[in-house]
Amino acid sequence: MPKMKTNSGAKKRFELTGSGKIKRKHAFKSHILTKKTTKQKRNLTYSAIVTSADEKRVKALILA
């Protein structure tokens, strides 16, 4: 049986940390930034951790 391929879109969007958690970027930071406040844009800059409800699905895409 052939090996499972890693999902190409997922490998560009997610990153595994040393402790096994999954890092992700925030949405809504690419365009239409004039109506967003500076504070909102600043807080969208930092990465976030994938929630536990979605972790299993994302790991299946990355570690396949």
All heavy atoms as TSV, in Angstrom:
chain	resi	resn	atom	element	x	y	z
A	1	MET	N	N	0.844	-1.190	0.000
A	1	MET	CA	C	0.000	0.000	0.000
A	1	MET	C	C	0.891	1.256	0.000
A	1	MET	O	O	1.868	1.324	0.753
A	1	MET	CB	C	-0.871	-0.011	1.256
A	1	MET	CG	C	-1.990	0.974	1.237
A	1	MET	SD	S	-3.177	0.584	2.537
A	1	MET	CE	C	-3.943	2.156	2.673
A	2	PRO	N	N	0.553	2.261	-0.826
A	2	PRO	CA	C	1.406	3.449	-0.890
A	2	PRO	C	C	1.297	4.321	0.347
A	2	PRO	O	O	0.342	4.211	1.116
A	2	PRO	CB	C	0.879	4.185	-2.130
A	2	PRO	CG	C	-0.509	3.715	-2.287
A	2	PRO	CD	C	-0.543	2.307	-1.775
A	3	LYS	N	N	2.310	5.173	0.508
A	3	LYS	CA	C	2.313	6.093	1.645
A	3	LYS	C	C	1.214	7.136	1.478
A	3	LYS	O	O	0.845	7.479	0.353
A	3	LYS	CB	C	3.645	6.816	1.736
A	3	LYS	CG	C	4.818	5.943	2.071
A	3	LYS	CD	C	6.053	6.815	2.132
A	3	LYS	CE	C	7.300	5.983	2.302
A	3	LYS	NZ	N	8.490	6.813	2.259
A	4	MET	N	N	0.717	7.655	2.602
A	4	MET	CA	C	-0.256	8.753	2.577
A	4	MET	C	C	0.500	10.051	2.313
A	4	MET	O	O	1.583	10.260	2.847
A	4	MET	CB	C	-0.994	8.855	3.912
A	4	MET	CG	C	-1.915	7.692	4.197
A	4	MET	SD	S	-3.372	7.722	3.172
A	4	MET	CE	C	-4.249	9.119	3.855
A	5	LYS	N	N	-0.062	10.914	1.481
A	5	LYS	CA	C	0.575	12.196	1.201
A	5	LYS	C	C	0.098	13.250	2.186
A	5	LYS	O	O	-1.068	13.290	2.559
A	5	LYS	CB	C	0.253	12.644	-0.217
A	5	LYS	CG	C	0.977	11.853	-1.289
A	5	LYS	CD	C	0.840	12.524	-2.628
A	5	LYS	CE	C	1.661	11.788	-3.658
A	5	LYS	NZ	N	1.531	12.404	-4.985
A	6	THR	N	N	1.012	14.124	2.584
A	6	THR	CA	C	0.669	15.278	3.415
A	6	THR	C	C	-0.153	16.240	2.567
A	6	THR	O	O	0.138	16.440	1.391
A	6	THR	CB	C	1.947	15.973	3.902
A	6	THR	OG1	O	2.705	15.044	4.659
A	6	THR	CG2	C	1.625	17.169	4.759
A	7	ASN	N	N	-1.179	16.837	3.152
A	7	ASN	CA	C	-2.002	17.817	2.447
A	7	ASN	C	C	-1.175	19.069	2.161
A	7	ASN	O	O	-0.635	19.689	3.072
A	7	ASN	CB	C	-3.223	18.147	3.308
A	7	ASN	CG	C	-4.164	19.091	2.618
A	7	ASN	OD1	O	-3.881	20.281	2.506
A	7	ASN	ND2	N	-5.285	18.573	2.159
A	8	SER	N	N	-1.067	19.448	0.889
A	8	SER	CA	C	-0.181	20.542	0.480
A	8	SER	C	C	-0.616	21.884	1.058
A	8	SER	O	O	0.223	22.704	1.427
A	8	SER	CB	C	-0.139	20.648	-1.044
A	8	SER	OG	O	0.438	19.498	-1.589
A	9	GLY	N	N	-1.929	22.115	1.129
A	9	GLY	CA	C	-2.424	23.370	1.694
A	9	GLY	C	C	-2.154	23.452	3.182
A	9	GLY	O	O	-1.807	24.510	3.709
A	10	ALA	N	N	-2.283	22.323	3.878
A	10	ALA	CA	C	-2.086	22.305	5.327
A	10	ALA	C	C	-0.621	22.501	5.701
A	10	ALA	O	O	-0.319	23.189	6.675
A	10	ALA	CB	C	-2.607	20.990	5.908
A	11	LYS	N	N	0.285	21.951	4.922
A	11	LYS	CA	C	1.701	22.077	5.274
A	11	LYS	C	C	2.201	23.512	5.114
A	11	LYS	O	O	3.175	23.901	5.738
A	11	LYS	CB	C	2.572	21.091	4.504
A	11	LYS	CG	C	2.812	21.385	3.063
A	11	LYS	CD	C	3.677	20.280	2.456
A	11	LYS	CE	C	3.760	20.425	0.954
A	11	LYS	NZ	N	4.373	19.267	0.316
A	12	LYS	N	N	1.498	24.306	4.283
A	12	LYS	CA	C	1.848	25.715	4.136
A	12	LYS	C	C	1.263	26.568	5.250
A	12	LYS	O	O	1.757	27.657	5.529
A	12	LYS	CB	C	1.350	26.235	2.797
A	12	LYS	CG	C	2.004	25.590	1.597
A	12	LYS	CD	C	1.262	25.967	0.328
A	12	LYS	CE	C	1.708	25.064	-0.818
A	12	LYS	NZ	N	0.870	25.253	-2.011
A	13	ARG	N	N	0.185	26.100	5.881
A	13	ARG	CA	C	-0.554	26.927	6.825
A	13	ARG	C	C	-0.296	26.624	8.292
A	13	ARG	O	O	-0.537	27.466	9.155
A	13	ARG	CB	C	-2.057	26.789	6.567
A	13	ARG	CG	C	-2.509	27.487	5.310
A	13	ARG	CD	C	-3.951	27.168	4.983
A	13	ARG	NE	N	-4.439	27.975	3.882
A	13	ARG	CZ	C	-4.265	27.679	2.598
A	13	ARG	NH1	N	-3.601	26.576	2.268
A	13	ARG	NH2	N	-4.726	28.454	1.653
A	14	PHE	N	N	0.149	25.413	8.601
A	14	PHE	CA	C	0.304	24.995	9.983
A	14	PHE	C	C	1.739	24.583	10.265
A	14	PHE	O	O	2.460	24.142	9.367
A	14	PHE	CB	C	-0.629	23.823	10.306
A	14	PHE	CG	C	-2.081	24.137	10.111
A	14	PHE	CD1	C	-2.768	23.664	9.013
A	14	PHE	CD2	C	-2.775	24.914	11.032
A	14	PHE	CE1	C	-4.108	23.949	8.823
A	14	PHE	CE2	C	-4.110	25.210	10.859
A	14	PHE	CZ	C	-4.771	24.726	9.747
A	15	GLU	N	N	2.133	24.694	11.552
A	15	GLU	CA	C	3.486	24.334	11.965
A	15	GLU	C	C	3.405	23.647	13.329
A	15	GLU	O	O	2.693	24.118	14.220
A	15	GLU	CB	C	4.312	25.618	12.069
A	15	GLU	CG	C	5.783	25.394	12.241
A	15	GLU	CD	C	6.538	26.711	12.357
A	15	GLU	OE1	O	5.999	27.765	11.956
A	15	GLU	OE2	O	7.675	26.666	12.868
A	16	LEU	N	N	4.114	22.549	13.475
A	16	LEU	CA	C	4.135	21.829	14.752
A	16	LEU	C	C	5.148	22.471	15.691
A	16	LEU	O	O	6.255	22.807	15.275
A	16	LEU	CB	C	4.516	20.371	14.539
A	16	LEU	CG	C	3.385	19.387	14.276
A	16	LEU	CD1	C	3.955	18.028	13.937
A	16	LEU	CD2	C	2.455	19.270	15.456
A	17	THR	N	N	4.778	22.645	16.956
A	17	THR	CA	C	5.705	23.147	17.959
A	17	THR	C	C	6.449	21.967	18.577
A	17	THR	O	O	6.111	20.814	18.319
A	17	THR	CB	C	4.957	23.915	19.065
A	17	THR	OG1	O	4.095	23.002	19.751
A	17	THR	CG2	C	4.153	25.062	18.499
A	18	GLY	N	N	7.412	22.272	19.411
A	18	GLY	CA	C	8.193	21.223	20.057
A	18	GLY	C	C	7.371	20.359	20.991
A	18	GLY	O	O	7.647	19.178	21.161
A	19	SER	N	N	6.336	20.953	21.600
A	19	SER	CA	C	5.498	20.203	22.542
A	19	SER	C	C	4.358	19.471	21.850
A	19	SER	O	O	3.526	18.845	22.503
A	19	SER	CB	C	4.935	21.149	23.605
A	19	SER	OG	O	4.134	22.144	23.001
A	20	GLY	N	N	4.278	19.571	20.515
A	20	GLY	CA	C	3.259	18.832	19.773
A	20	GLY	C	C	2.000	19.618	19.468
A	20	GLY	O	O	1.077	19.088	18.861
A	21	LYS	N	N	1.944	20.875	19.876
A	21	LYS	CA	C	0.796	21.703	19.537
A	21	LYS	C	C	0.951	22.203	18.105
A	21	LYS	O	O	2.024	22.104	17.515
A	21	LYS	CB	C	0.692	22.896	20.493
A	21	LYS	CG	C	0.381	22.490	21.922
A	21	LYS	CD	C	0.373	23.693	22.840
A	21	LYS	CE	C	0.105	23.240	24.262
A	21	LYS	NZ	N	0.322	24.342	25.207
A	22	ILE	N	N	-0.130	22.742	17.548
A	22	ILE	CA	C	-0.100	23.206	16.168
A	22	ILE	C	C	-0.299	24.710	16.136
A	22	ILE	O	O	-1.278	25.229	16.673
A	22	ILE	CB	C	-1.194	22.514	15.334
A	22	ILE	CG1	C	-1.064	20.996	15.440
A	22	ILE	CG2	C	-1.110	22.936	13.886
A	22	ILE	CD1	C	-2.238	20.247	14.898
A	23	LYS	N	N	0.663	25.405	15.498
A	23	LYS	CA	C	0.569	26.858	15.366
A	23	LYS	C	C	-0.164	27.202	14.082
A	23	LYS	O	O	-0.037	26.500	13.080
A	23	LYS	CB	C	1.963	27.488	15.316
A	23	LYS	CG	C	2.599	27.642	16.663
A	23	LYS	CD	C	3.812	28.526	16.735
A	23	LYS	CE	C	4.601	28.775	15.495
A	23	LYS	NZ	N	5.848	29.519	15.773
A	24	ARG	N	N	-0.916	28.313	14.119
A	24	ARG	CA	C	-1.616	28.793	12.934
A	24	ARG	C	C	-1.543	30.309	12.905
A	24	ARG	O	O	-1.241	30.938	13.911
A	24	ARG	CB	C	-3.080	28.353	12.959
A	24	ARG	CG	C	-3.870	28.993	14.092
A	24	ARG	CD	C	-5.355	28.723	14.001
A	24	ARG	NE	N	-6.063	29.272	15.132
A	24	ARG	CZ	C	-6.481	30.536	15.237
A	24	ARG	NH1	N	-6.237	31.391	14.261
A	24	ARG	NH2	N	-7.130	30.939	16.310
A	25	LYS	N	N	-1.825	30.880	11.737
A	25	LYS	CA	C	-1.886	32.327	11.612
A	25	LYS	C	C	-3.333	32.782	11.751
A	25	LYS	O	O	-4.263	32.001	11.557
A	25	LYS	CB	C	-1.329	32.757	10.260
A	25	LYS	CG	C	0.166	32.586	10.138
A	25	LYS	CD	C	0.734	33.555	9.140
A	25	LYS	CE	C	2.213	33.739	9.257
A	25	LYS	NZ	N	2.996	32.559	9.100
A	26	HIS	N	N	-3.523	34.054	12.089
A	26	HIS	CA	C	-4.858	34.624	12.160
A	26	HIS	C	C	-5.358	34.987	10.770
A	26	HIS	O	O	-4.570	35.356	9.893
A	26	HIS	CB	C	-4.851	35.887	13.031
A	26	HIS	CG	C	-4.846	35.596	14.486
A	26	HIS	ND1	N	-3.703	35.728	15.255
A	26	HIS	CD2	C	-5.820	35.178	15.328
A	26	HIS	CE1	C	-3.990	35.408	16.507
A	26	HIS	NE2	N	-5.264	35.068	16.569
A	27	ALA	N	N	-6.665	34.937	10.587
A	27	ALA	CA	C	-7.287	35.372	9.345
A	27	ALA	C	C	-7.523	36.883	9.402
A	27	ALA	O	O	-7.289	37.522	10.440
A	27	ALA	CB	C	-8.602	34.652	9.150
A	28	PHE	N	N	-7.988	37.455	8.299
A	28	PHE	CA	C	-8.402	38.869	8.205
A	28	PHE	C	C	-7.237	39.849	8.325
A	28	PHE	O	O	-7.409	40.959	8.797
A	28	PHE	CB	C	-9.483	39.206	9.249
A	28	PHE	CG	C	-10.625	38.237	9.271
A	28	PHE	CD1	C	-10.847	37.417	10.363
A	28	PHE	CD2	C	-11.460	38.121	8.170
A	28	PHE	CE1	C	-11.905	36.520	10.374
A	28	PHE	CE2	C	-12.530	37.224	8.168
A	28	PHE	CZ	C	-12.749	36.424	9.274
A	29	LYS	N	N	-6.034	39.469	7.867
A	29	LYS	CA	C	-4.891	40.381	7.949
A	29	LYS	C	C	-4.327	40.693	6.562
A	29	LYS	O	O	-3.290	41.318	6.445
A	29	LYS	CB	C	-3.804	39.746	8.848
A	29	LYS	CG	C	-2.592	40.613	9.136
A	29	LYS	CD	C	-2.898	41.743	10.092
A	29	LYS	CE	C	-1.921	42.885	10.073
A	29	LYS	NZ	N	-0.549	42.586	10.326
A	30	SER	N	N	-5.022	40.277	5.502
A	30	SER	CA	C	-4.421	40.420	4.177
A	30	SER	C	C	-4.867	41.659	3.410
A	30	SER	O	O	-4.064	42.270	2.718
A	30	SER	CB	C	-4.685	39.169	3.344
A	30	SER	OG	O	-6.070	38.937	3.256
A	31	HIS	N	N	-6.138	42.044	3.500
A	31	HIS	CA	C	-6.591	43.222	2.759
A	31	HIS	C	C	-7.776	43.861	3.486
A	31	HIS	O	O	-8.236	43.346	4.492
A	31	HIS	CB	C	-6.957	42.853	1.311
A	31	HIS	CG	C	-8.062	41.872	1.189
A	31	HIS	ND1	N	-9.328	42.213	0.799
A	31	HIS	CD2	C	-8.109	40.542	1.422
A	31	HIS	CE1	C	-10.097	41.132	0.792
A	31	HIS	NE2	N	-9.383	40.116	1.173
A	32	ILE	N	N	-8.230	45.000	2.971
A	32	ILE	CA	C	-9.266	45.830	3.607
A	32	ILE	C	C	-8.832	46.168	5.041
A	32	ILE	O	O	-9.554	45.938	6.012
A	32	ILE	CB	C	-10.667	45.168	3.580
A	32	ILE	CG1	C	-10.966	44.561	2.212
A	32	ILE	CG2	C	-11.748	46.195	3.922
A	32	ILE	CD1	C	-12.274	43.789	2.155
A	33	LEU	N	N	-7.619	46.694	5.159
A	33	LEU	CA	C	-7.058	46.979	6.473
A	33	LEU	C	C	-7.362	48.394	6.950
A	33	LEU	O	O	-7.117	48.712	8.113
A	33	LEU	CB	C	-5.539	46.750	6.447
A	33	LEU	CG	C	-5.103	45.315	6.128
A	33	LEU	CD1	C	-3.607	45.242	5.947
A	33	LEU	CD2	C	-5.561	44.357	7.198
A	34	THR	N	N	-7.900	49.247	6.072
A	34	THR	CA	C	-8.127	50.645	6.448
A	34	THR	C	C	-9.206	50.793	7.500
A	34	THR	O	O	-9.135	51.676	8.343
A	34	THR	CB	C	-8.506	51.477	5.214
A	34	THR	OG1	O	-9.567	50.817	4.517
A	34	THR	CG2	C	-7.322	51.644	4.295
A	35	LYS	N	N	-10.196	49.934	7.472
A	35	LYS	CA	C	-11.297	50.047	8.440
A	35	LYS	C	C	-11.002	49.334	9.767
A	35	LYS	O	O	-11.779	49.436	10.699
A	35	LYS	CB	C	-12.605	49.526	7.839
A	35	LYS	CG	C	-12.600	48.066	7.465
A	35	LYS	CD	C	-13.953	47.605	6.955
A	35	LYS	CE	C	-14.206	48.075	5.535
A	35	LYS	NZ	N	-15.407	47.464	4.947
A	36	LYS	N	N	-9.901	48.603	9.827
A	36	LYS	CA	C	-9.532	47.907	11.068
A	36	LYS	C	C	-8.633	48.809	11.907
A	36	LYS	O	O	-7.786	49.530	11.379
A	36	LYS	CB	C	-8.824	46.598	10.745
A	36	LYS	CG	C	-9.730	45.612	10.030
A	36	LYS	CD	C	-9.027	44.361	9.614
A	36	LYS	CE	C	-10.005	43.467	8.850
A	36	LYS	NZ	N	-9.485	43.032	7.574
A	37	THR	N	N	-8.809	48.735	13.206
A	37	THR	CA	C	-8.009	49.573	14.102
A	37	THR	C	C	-6.580	49.045	14.173
A	37	THR	O	O	-6.306	47.876	13.866
A	37	THR	CB	C	-8.602	49.584	15.520
A	37	THR	OG1	O	-8.534	48.261	16.051
A	37	THR	CG2	C	-10.044	50.070	15.521
A	38	THR	N	N	-5.666	49.905	14.598
A	38	THR	CA	C	-4.258	49.510	14.738
A	38	THR	C	C	-4.118	48.373	15.731
A	38	THR	O	O	-3.340	47.435	15.523
A	38	THR	CB	C	-3.428	50.718	15.202
A	38	THR	OG1	O	-3.713	51.816	14.356
A	38	THR	CG2	C	-1.955	50.422	15.136
A	39	LYS	N	N	-4.873	48.440	16.805
A	39	LYS	CA	C	-4.824	47.390	17.833
A	39	LYS	C	C	-5.275	46.049	17.249
A	39	LYS	O	O	-4.669	45.005	17.524
A	39	LYS	CB	C	-5.728	47.788	19.000
A	39	LYS	CG	C	-5.777	46.777	20.127
A	39	LYS	CD	C	-6.681	47.258	21.249
A	39	LYS	CE	C	-6.757	46.259	22.370
A	39	LYS	NZ	N	-7.630	46.724	23.453
A	40	GLN	N	N	-6.340	46.085	16.465
A	40	GLN	CA	C	-6.863	44.863	15.854
A	40	GLN	C	C	-5.831	44.252	14.906
A	40	GLN	O	O	-5.565	43.048	14.970
A	40	GLN	CB	C	-8.142	45.211	15.090
A	40	GLN	CG	C	-8.951	44.029	14.622
A	40	GLN	CD	C	-10.237	44.462	13.923
A	40	GLN	OE1	O	-10.520	45.647	13.784
A	40	GLN	NE2	N	-11.014	43.497	13.491
A	41	LYS	N	N	-5.215	45.081	14.074
A	41	LYS	CA	C	-4.209	44.597	13.130
A	41	LYS	C	C	-2.981	44.060	13.851
A	41	LYS	O	O	-2.408	43.036	13.461
A	41	LYS	CB	C	-3.809	45.711	12.160
A	41	LYS	CG	C	-4.899	46.067	11.170
A	41	LYS	CD	C	-4.463	47.113	10.189
A	41	LYS	CE	C	-4.568	48.492	10.758
A	41	LYS	NZ	N	-4.418	49.558	9.735
A	42	ARG	N	N	-2.576	44.726	14.915
A	42	ARG	CA	C	-1.418	44.282	15.693
A	42	ARG	C	C	-1.673	42.914	16.311
A	42	ARG	O	O	-0.816	42.028	16.280
A	42	ARG	CB	C	-1.087	45.304	16.777
A	42	ARG	CG	C	0.134	44.954	17.607
A	42	ARG	CD	C	0.470	46.038	18.605
A	42	ARG	NE	N	-0.577	46.214	19.591
A	42	ARG	CZ	C	-1.318	47.332	19.738
A	42	ARG	NH1	N	-1.136	48.364	18.943
A	42	ARG	NH2	N	-2.245	47.408	20.674
A	43	ASN	N	N	-2.859	42.730	16.871
A	43	ASN	CA	C	-3.174	41.457	17.521
A	43	ASN	C	C	-3.346	40.314	16.523
A	43	ASN	O	O	-3.159	39.149	16.880
A	43	ASN	CB	C	-4.425	41.599	18.386
A	43	ASN	CG	C	-4.166	42.426	19.628
A	43	ASN	OD1	O	-3.043	42.452	20.131
A	43	ASN	ND2	N	-5.167	43.121	20.120
A	44	LEU	N	N	-3.686	40.623	15.277
A	44	LEU	CA	C	-3.795	39.594	14.250
A	44	LEU	C	C	-2.426	39.154	13.734
A	44	LEU	O	O	-2.309	38.125	13.074
A	44	LEU	CB	C	-4.634	40.109	13.078
A	44	LEU	CG	C	-6.129	40.279	13.326
A	44	LEU	CD1	C	-6.780	40.972	12.150
A	44	LEU	CD2	C	-6.794	38.952	13.611
A	45	THR	N	N	-1.383	39.928	14.035
A	45	THR	CA	C	-0.039	39.616	13.557
A	45	THR	C	C	0.511	38.342	14.191
A	45	THR	O	O	1.150	37.531	13.534
A	45	THR	CB	C	0.913	40.795	13.872
A	45	THR	OG1	O	0.430	41.955	13.204
A	45	THR	CG2	C	2.323	40.506	13.427
A	46	TYR	N	N	0.260	38.157	15.476
A	46	TYR	CA	C	0.855	37.052	16.211
A	46	TYR	C	C	0.171	35.728	15.881
A	46	TYR	O	O	-1.015	35.698	15.555
A	46	TYR	CB	C	0.779	37.325	17.718
A	46	TYR	CG	C	1.314	38.688	18.080
A	46	TYR	CD1	C	0.487	39.668	18.605
A	46	TYR	CD2	C	2.656	39.012	17.844
A	46	TYR	CE1	C	0.965	40.922	18.912
A	46	TYR	CE2	C	3.143	40.259	18.151
A	46	TYR	CZ	C	2.295	41.221	18.691
A	46	TYR	OH	O	2.787	42.459	18.979
A	47	SER	N	N	0.930	34.637	15.984
A	47	SER	CA	C	0.364	33.323	15.697
A	47	SER	C	C	-0.460	32.831	16.878
A	47	SER	O	O	-0.324	33.306	17.999
A	47	SER	CB	C	1.474	32.321	15.374
A	47	SER	OG	O	2.367	32.226	16.445
A	48	ALA	N	N	-1.322	31.866	16.606
A	48	ALA	CA	C	-2.206	31.295	17.621
A	48	ALA	C	C	-2.048	29.779	17.597
A	48	ALA	O	O	-1.417	29.217	16.704
A	48	ALA	CB	C	-3.654	31.684	17.342
A	49	ILE	N	N	-2.629	29.122	18.590
A	49	ILE	CA	C	-2.600	27.665	18.683
A	49	ILE	C	C	-3.947	27.122	18.212
A	49	ILE	O	O	-4.996	27.678	18.544
A	49	ILE	CB	C	-2.330	27.218	20.143
A	49	ILE	CG1	C	-1.000	27.782	20.647
A	49	ILE	CG2	C	-2.345	25.711	20.268
A	49	ILE	CD1	C	0.229	27.237	19.990
A	50	VAL	N	N	-3.913	26.053	17.427
A	50	VAL	CA	C	-5.146	25.419	16.964
A	50	VAL	C	C	-5.890	24.860	18.171
A	50	VAL	O	O	-5.293	24.249	19.054
A	50	VAL	CB	C	-4.822	24.302	15.948
A	50	VAL	CG1	C	-6.050	23.485	15.612
A	50	VAL	CG2	C	-4.230	24.895	14.695
A	51	THR	N	N	-7.201	25.096	18.213
A	51	THR	CA	C	-8.011	24.644	19.341
A	51	THR	C	C	-8.083	23.116	19.390
A	51	THR	O	O	-7.911	22.438	18.367
A	51	THR	CB	C	-9.421	25.248	19.259
A	51	THR	OG1	O	-10.149	24.917	20.424
A	51	THR	CG2	C	-10.179	24.751	18.058
A	52	SER	N	N	-8.349	22.591	20.565
A	52	SER	CA	C	-8.337	21.135	20.759
A	52	SER	C	C	-9.410	20.430	19.930
A	52	SER	O	O	-9.248	19.276	19.549
A	52	SER	CB	C	-8.526	20.807	22.240
A	52	SER	OG	O	-9.736	21.361	22.712
A	53	ALA	N	N	-10.516	21.127	19.628
A	53	ALA	CA	C	-11.584	20.534	18.825
A	53	ALA	C	C	-11.125	20.253	17.393
A	53	ALA	O	O	-11.576	19.295	16.764
A	53	ALA	CB	C	-12.789	21.463	18.819
A	54	ASP	N	N	-10.225	21.083	16.866
A	54	ASP	CA	C	-9.763	20.930	15.489
A	54	ASP	C	C	-8.411	20.232	15.373
A	54	ASP	O	O	-7.978	19.890	14.269
A	54	ASP	CB	C	-9.637	22.309	14.823
A	54	ASP	CG	C	-10.973	23.014	14.747
A	54	ASP	OD1	O	-11.992	22.342	14.535
A	54	ASP	OD2	O	-10.989	24.256	14.892
A	55	GLU	N	N	-7.756	20.023	16.498
A	55	GLU	CA	C	-6.390	19.515	16.491
A	55	GLU	C	C	-6.268	18.164	15.798
A	55	GLU	O	O	-5.349	17.937	15.008
A	55	GLU	CB	C	-5.868	19.416	17.933
A	55	GLU	CG	C	-4.379	19.473	18.040
A	55	GLU	CD	C	-3.922	19.625	19.482
A	55	GLU	OE1	O	-4.512	20.406	20.235
A	55	GLU	OE2	O	-2.950	18.930	19.829
A	56	LYS	N	N	-7.197	17.269	16.051
A	56	LYS	CA	C	-7.137	15.926	15.491
A	56	LYS	C	C	-7.226	15.955	13.959
A	56	LYS	O	O	-6.485	15.257	13.265
A	56	LYS	CB	C	-8.270	15.078	16.074
A	56	LYS	CG	C	-8.203	13.610	15.725
A	56	LYS	CD	C	-9.306	12.840	16.404
A	56	LYS	CE	C	-9.304	11.385	15.967
A	56	LYS	NZ	N	-10.416	10.632	16.557
A	57	ARG	N	N	-8.122	16.793	13.438
A	57	ARG	CA	C	-8.297	16.893	11.986
A	57	ARG	C	C	-7.071	17.493	11.317
A	57	ARG	O	O	-6.651	17.019	10.253
A	57	ARG	CB	C	-9.524	17.754	11.657
A	57	ARG	CG	C	-10.832	17.017	11.896
A	57	ARG	CD	C	-11.991	17.822	11.378
A	57	ARG	NE	N	-12.119	19.076	12.143
A	57	ARG	CZ	C	-12.857	20.096	11.743
A	57	ARG	NH1	N	-13.505	20.052	10.602
A	57	ARG	NH2	N	-12.968	21.165	12.483
A	58	VAL	N	N	-6.486	18.516	11.929
A	58	VAL	CA	C	-5.325	19.169	11.343
A	58	VAL	C	C	-4.119	18.241	11.377
A	58	VAL	O	O	-3.353	18.169	10.415
A	58	VAL	CB	C	-5.023	20.505	12.060
A	58	VAL	CG1	C	-3.745	21.136	11.541
A	58	VAL	CG2	C	-6.177	21.474	11.905
A	59	LYS	N	N	-3.943	17.518	12.478
A	59	LYS	CA	C	-2.821	16.570	12.572
A	59	LYS	C	C	-2.923	15.493	11.517
A	59	LYS	O	O	-1.920	15.050	10.961
A	59	LYS	CB	C	-2.762	15.948	13.966
A	59	LYS	CG	C	-1.983	16.772	14.950
A	59	LYS	CD	C	-1.708	16.049	16.238
A	59	LYS	CE	C	-0.871	16.936	17.148
A	59	LYS	NZ	N	-0.744	16.418	18.496
A	60	ALA	N	N	-4.153	15.069	11.193
A	60	ALA	CA	C	-4.334	14.057	10.163
A	60	ALA	C	C	-3.890	14.572	8.802
A	60	ALA	O	O	-3.375	13.808	7.983
A	60	ALA	CB	C	-5.801	13.622	10.114
A	61	LEU	N	N	-4.077	15.858	8.557
A	61	LEU	CA	C	-3.659	16.463	7.286
A	61	LEU	C	C	-2.137	16.627	7.226
A	61	LEU	O	O	-1.522	16.426	6.184
A	61	LEU	CB	C	-4.324	17.832	7.097
A	61	LEU	CG	C	-5.837	17.836	6.930
A	61	LEU	CD1	C	-6.338	19.264	6.965
A	61	LEU	CD2	C	-6.244	17.163	5.640
A	62	ILE	N	N	-1.541	17.022	8.361
A	62	ILE	CA	C	-0.105	17.303	8.379
A	62	ILE	C	C	0.728	16.018	8.449
A	62	ILE	O	O	1.703	15.856	7.737
A	62	ILE	CB	C	0.251	18.204	9.580
A	62	ILE	CG1	C	-0.402	19.562	9.429
A	62	ILE	CG2	C	1.745	18.388	9.708
A	62	ILE	CD1	C	-0.202	20.456	10.623
A	63	LEU	N	N	0.347	15.121	9.339
A	63	LEU	CA	C	1.185	13.951	9.625
A	63	LEU	C	C	0.825	12.735	8.802
A	63	LEU	O	O	1.240	11.639	9.125
A	63	LEU	CB	C	1.073	13.622	11.128
A	63	LEU	CG	C	1.442	14.747	12.087
A	63	LEU	CD1	C	1.165	14.328	13.508
A	63	LEU	CD2	C	2.894	15.145	11.920
A	64	ALA	N	N	0.034	12.930	7.752
A	64	ALA	CA	C	-0.368	11.779	6.923
A	64	ALA	C	C	0.802	11.230	6.146
A	64	ALA	O	O	1.736	11.893	5.841
A	64	ALA	CB	C	-1.466	12.216	5.951
